[in-house]
Structures are given as C-alpha cells and as structure tokens.
C-alpha cells in the first residue's frame, strides 16, 4: 500500500471541517487533494450538514456533472473519488487508495482506511470519478 494515506489516518470528524484538526468526508478530499496533488477543490463551507443528505447529494451531483470530474469506467486508481449512498442519497465520498480500498471519514469517527468492494460499503457504491487533472497520471 502507498504511504500517503497514513498521513491522514486519524484526522477526527468535524462537520464542515476543512483542516487536519477535523473534517467531514468532502473536507478530507479537499485536504488530500491540496496536500498530495496541489489541486484545490471547492470547499462548500456551510453547505450540507451530516443530517442534510439531500443537500449533500445535490452538491455531489453538481460536482459529478461538472467538466472537472469524469466517471471511471475501469478500475479505480489512487485519488479517484468514490461516491456512496447514505439512506437514499449519494451523500458520502471516499478517496481511493487503490481499486477496492479507500480512506474516508464519517460522523463520530476519524479518518480511516476501509475496503469498499466488500462489506458494508459495496452495496452503497454509486460511482467513481476522476478529476480531469489526474487523467494523464492514471494512464502511467
């Protein structure tokens, strides 16, 4: 396994958090993309609390439809974003480490590495997306 995820394991969950002191699932993506790739993602501060799954789902859908994200057709690679259902909404994201393995953070927990191709996350997986700035890197 690559060592970059270890630098983020243990960051505590904090609603609307966008720093290493605490973050939500999108905040973790923002931190990882900035620190590891030098890519700034929109922060969406103040939008979509943990209990507001419909609002979070709308934000995720907007991002997925933007020209910045391309649906992944084959195996996921490091730094792809996996989108998961919470209840009936696509309201959770994880950052792919390698196909089938992600780092993510959920309410009441801290950032951790977890499999998404087996267990509780597999039936919730709704899609994987790659940032356009990573398309050339994935081919290498």
Buried (B, 14 or more C-beta within 10 A) or exposed (E): EEEBBEBBEEBBBBEBBBEBEBBBBBBBBBBBBEEBBEBEBEEBEEBBEBEBBEBBBBBBEEBBEEEBBBEBEEEBBBBBBBBBBBEEBBBBBBBBBBBBBBBBBBBEEBBBBBEBEEEEBEEBBBBBBBBEEBEEEBEE
